[in-house]
């Protein structure tokens, strides 16, 4: 009898033992490689912090202004981005300035990748600048000092681009968003369009059952804990605590998913993970005065949106003073800054769209369906779509008539009309909206507003008591050495330091990982143990998500119950009958200036020439559509290029559009009736002007319905027959031609 074992056919399924061994070998190798990734993360962490100016920008930069040299020194600086090879910059295009958030992390997230806010702006031909910061604040610097410094930076950018067709477009990410709006309200003359991405301007806003972070200040008794943390830090607030707050919002990702994703895909995921962790672990410090301002005035007090913040010289920070278009980019998938917090300031300040127009403001918002908070600034897909469209169409946004709009994006297709008039893969439209569209996303009731007002008042009382009875003792106890020790042993820093440095353990991990890579044997994707591993992982994520949901629901009930107590509200002076967050009224001075401007515009309705008539006719017909399409703007730009008269700058053209818009808004019939008297006698000039109107309107859609009816009326006002109007070409015309 033969003693040889029978051969298993190639088609036979592997035995249980073989499958188990395959998985065990793979799991063991992945464990070693995972530990090596953690070792690399620790080394990267130390190397990053050892840099003189640690950042994660993907571009070379040139220092333009060092904030440490200013009269009121700050740890901020302005740098110019050096365009990568193959990218051409047009110095006549408006510059872009990206201001990075200082929310516990180091700078660079706005230029983290080639497909980033900076990357897409440069591809569109714009010069780019970046405002970043050092890890340590300057002694005594405040939020107001930073705002003033950023004003100096913008002045420098404007001086470097005297021929640019428009003031700088400024992008403020997350916390930088409210910092930018503060400066823009104080120095509106320096700004072109402002893009605020994921910025919580109205921190009380939200929807019950969601957005639990807005309750945290009240549940902790207010901002006294912020002051205590700063005092224990010897006058500095460790930014790692802010990062910890972000991580606490998603325990499944923090405690499991982020690490498991590396472990399960260790052969391919390590570079992406290490790239992100370089920024995520670059913790920075803030002065006690800075963080206290942020928590008291913004997070707990919600004072920015209500126009209650004043500068040191008594100037009110009123967002209604901003004259540049404000673009708000937010997402339903953002649990840090949900759409309600990004857009609630509009409801806090204005009663209706007419009031927005009365202040001459243009507000454009877009709401992404799924992307998370960091994805708003980091995601390459978002950069290629939303940020790329903002960059390409920033001039369209700048000349929009005052009002409220939503930016929508439609992918180009074979059926897209005039695709050559739109750059990129998307068509951007700005569609008119009302405040009801903002309210439909979710708004606080008056009762909830009183709860938040009560929490703010309790915070003030607790902070005052802490400062009087506890703070002197804490400050006497906290030494710089103790503060440094506490920062060093913060749980987040310990994670990075655990496997950093050279020691027998890390050396063994590195050596073993090299051997594992040489003999790597990953398990087959259909290995049942690998499938079971994924099932277990999903179960852990589900359990952690359920635990988070329970905690958030409990937190919400506690907040609503405690601060909804009539006894507590009465005790801290909250009037149950009064509006807890009244809208700021229009000042008498502004009312006088507004009345004078209205009178001036009415007196000039019968002034102008062909150019004014063309813009007036365009606005009248286009208003029936309720939106502006980027293709129409490109058609209008090309018509401007063909002008035989003197060329208007973008700012002059913007002023012209606004004047004609307000004339039509104030006196629609008188504005239209004045057109025949303003037109030149030459029929050829009138036909050319009407052809421009027709070409611009037809660039984005067929002229039909109410738009066709309005165009027919404009055609009659221009004194052109329908046949002549249809056959006319938008050739050169004299935009300065006057009526004889």
Rosetta blueprint (number, residue, H / E / L):
1 X L
2 X L
3 X L
4 X L
5 X L
6 X L
7 X L
8 X L
9 X L
10 X L
11 X L
12 X L
13 X L
14 X L
15 X L
16 X H
17 X H
18 X H
19 X H
20 X H
21 X H
22 X H
23 X H
24 X H
25 X H
26 X H
27 X H
28 X H
29 X H
30 X H
31 X H
32 X H
33 X H
34 X H
35 X H
36 X H
37 X H
38 X H
39 X H
40 X H
41 X H
42 X H
43 X H
44 X H
45 X H
46 X H
47 X H
48 X H
49 X H
50 X H
51 X L
52 X L
53 X L
54 X L
55 X E
56 X L
57 X L
58 X L
59 X L
60 X L
61 X E
62 X E
63 X E
64 X E
65 X E
66 X E
67 X H
68 X H
69 X H
70 X L
71 X L
72 X L
73 X L
74 X L
75 X L
76 X E
77 X E
78 X E
79 X E
80 X E
81 X E
82 X L
83 X L
84 X L
85 X L
86 X L
87 X L
88 X L
89 X L
90 X L
91 X L
92 X L
93 X L
94 X L
95 X L
96 X E
97 X E
98 X E
99 X E
100 X L
101 X L
102 X L
103 X L
104 X L
105 X L
106 X L
107 X E
108 X L
109 X H
110 X H
111 X H
112 X L
113 X L
114 X L
115 X L
116 X L
117 X H
118 X H
119 X H
120 X H
121 X H
122 X H
123 X H
124 X L
125 X L
126 X L
127 X L
128 X E
129 X E
130 X E
131 X E
132 X E
133 X E
134 X L
135 X L
136 X L
137 X L
138 X L
139 X L
140 X L
141 X L
142 X L
143 X H
144 X H
145 X H
146 X H
147 X H
148 X H
149 X H
150 X H
151 X H
152 X H
153 X H
154 X H
155 X H
156 X H
157 X H
158 X H
159 X H
160 X H
161 X L
162 X L
163 X L
164 X L
165 X L
166 X L
167 X L
168 X L
169 X E
170 X E
171 X E
172 X E
173 X E
174 X L
175 X H
176 X H
177 X H
178 X H
179 X H
180 X H
181 X H
182 X H
183 X H
184 X H
185 X H
186 X H
187 X L
188 X H
189 X H
190 X H
191 X L
192 X L
193 X L
194 X E
195 X E
196 X E
197 X E
198 X L
199 X L
200 X L
201 X L
202 X L
203 X L
204 X L
205 X L
206 X L
207 X L
208 X L
209 X L
210 X L
211 X L
212 X H
213 X H
214 X H
215 X H
216 X H
217 X H
218 X H
219 X H
220 X L
221 X L
222 X L
223 X L
224 X H
225 X H
226 X H
227 X H
228 X H
229 X H
230 X H
231 X H
232 X H
233 X L
234 X L
235 X L
236 X E
237 X E
238 X E
239 X L
240 X H
241 X H
242 X H
243 X H
244 X H
245 X H
246 X H
247 X H
248 X H
249 X L
250 X L
251 X H
252 X H
253 X H
254 X H
255 X H
256 X H
257 X H
258 X H
259 X H
260 X H
261 X H
262 X H
263 X H
264 X H
265 X L
266 X H
267 X H
268 X H
269 X H
270 X H
271 X H
272 X H
273 X H
274 X H
275 X H
276 X H
277 X H
278 X H
279 X H
280 X H
281 X L
282 X L
283 X L
284 X L
285 X E
286 X E
287 X E
288 X H
289 X H
290 X H
291 X H
292 X H
293 X H
294 X H
295 X H
296 X H
297 X H
298 X H
299 X H
300 X H
301 X L
302 X L
303 X L
304 X L
305 X L
306 X L
307 X L
308 X L
309 X L
310 X E
311 X L
312 X L
313 X L
314 X L
315 X L
316 X E
317 X L
318 X L
319 X H
320 X H
321 X H
322 X L
323 X L
324 X L
325 X L
326 X E
327 X E
328 X E
329 X E
330 X E
331 X E
332 X L
333 X L
334 X L
335 X L
336 X L
337 X L
338 X L
339 X H
340 X H
341 X H
342 X H
343 X H
344 X H
345 X H
346 X H
347 X H
348 X H
349 X H
350 X L
351 X L
352 X L
353 X H
354 X H
355 X H
356 X H
357 X H
358 X H
359 X L
360 X L
361 X L
362 X E
363 X E
364 X E
365 X E
366 X E
367 X E
368 X E
369 X L
370 X L
371 X L
372 X L
373 X L
374 X L
375 X H
376 X H
377 X H
378 X H
379 X L
380 X H
381 X H
382 X H
383 X H
384 X H
385 X H
386 X H
387 X H
388 X H
389 X H
390 X H
391 X H
392 X H
393 X L
394 X H
395 X H
396 X H
397 X H
398 X H
399 X H
400 X L
401 X L
402 X L
403 X E
404 X E
405 X E
406 X E
407 X E
408 X E
409 X E
410 X E
411 X E
412 X L
413 X L
414 X L
415 X L
416 X L
417 X L
418 X L
419 X H
420 X H
421 X H
422 X L
423 X L
424 X L
425 X L
426 X E
427 X E
428 X E
429 X E
430 X E
431 X E
432 X E
433 X L
434 X L
435 X H
436 X H
437 X H
438 X H
439 X H
440 X L
441 X L
442 X L
443 X L
444 X L
445 X L
446 X H
447 X H
448 X H
449 X H
450 X H
451 X H
452 X H
453 X H
454 X H
455 X H
456 X H
457 X H
458 X H
459 X H
460 X H
461 X H
462 X H
463 X H
464 X H
465 X H
466 X H
467 X H
468 X H
469 X H
470 X H
471 X H
472 X H
473 X H
474 X H
475 X H
476 X H
477 X H
478 X L
479 X L
480 X H
481 X H
482 X H
483 X H
484 X H
485 X H
486 X H
487 X H
488 X H
489 X L
490 X L
491 X H
492 X H
493 X H
494 X H
495 X H
496 X H
497 X H
498 X L
499 X L
500 X L
501 X L
502 X L
503 X L
504 X H
505 X H
506 X H
507 X H
508 X H
509 X H
510 X H
511 X H
512 X H
513 X H
514 X H
515 X H
516 X H
517 X H
518 X H
519 X L
520 X L
521 X L
522 X L
523 X L
524 X L
525 X L
526 X L
527 X L
528 X H
529 X H
530 X H
531 X H
532 X H
533 X H
534 X H
535 X H
536 X H
537 X H
538 X H
539 X H
540 X H
541 X H
542 X H
543 X H
544 X H
545 X H
546 X H
547 X H
548 X H
549 X H
550 X H
551 X H
552 X H
553 X H
554 X H
555 X H
556 X H
557 X H
558 X H
559 X H
560 X H
561 X H
562 X H
563 X H
564 X L
565 X L
566 X H
567 X H
568 X H
569 X H
570 X H
571 X H
572 X L
573 X L
574 X L
575 X L
576 X L
577 X L
578 X L
579 X L
580 X L
581 X L
582 X L
583 X L
584 X L
585 X L
586 X L
587 X L
588 X H
589 X H
590 X H
591 X H
592 X H
593 X H
594 X H
595 X H
596 X H
597 X H
598 X H
599 X H
600 X H
601 X H
602 X H
603 X H
604 X L
605 X L
606 X L
607 X L
608 X L
609 X L
610 X H
611 X H
612 X H
613 X H
614 X H
615 X H
616 X H
617 X H
618 X H
619 X H
620 X H
621 X H
622 X H
623 X L
624 X L
625 X L
626 X L
627 X E
628 X E
629 X E
630 X H
631 X H
632 X H
633 X H
634 X H
635 X H
636 X H
637 X H
638 X H
639 X H
640 X H
641 X H
642 X L
643 X L
644 X L
645 X L
646 X L
647 X L
648 X L
649 X L
650 X H
651 X H
652 X H
653 X H
654 X H
655 X H
656 X H
657 X H
658 X H
659 X H
660 X H
661 X H
662 X H
663 X H
664 X H
665 X H
666 X H
667 X L
668 X H
669 X H
670 X H
671 X H
672 X H
673 X H
674 X L
675 X H
676 X H
677 X H
678 X H
679 X L
680 X L
681 X L
682 X L
683 X H
684 X H
685 X H
686 X H
687 X H
688 X H
689 X H
690 X H
691 X H
692 X H
693 X H
694 X H
695 X H
696 X H
697 X H
698 X H
699 X L
700 X L
701 X L
702 X L
703 X L
704 X L
705 X H
706 X H
707 X H
708 X H
709 X H
710 X H
711 X H
712 X H
713 X H
714 X H
715 X H
716 X H
717 X H
718 X L
719 X L
720 X L
721 X L
722 X H
723 X H
724 X H
725 X H
726 X H
727 X H
728 X L
729 X L
730 X L
731 X L
732 X L
733 X L
734 X L
735 X L
736 X L
737 X L
738 X L
739 X L
740 X L
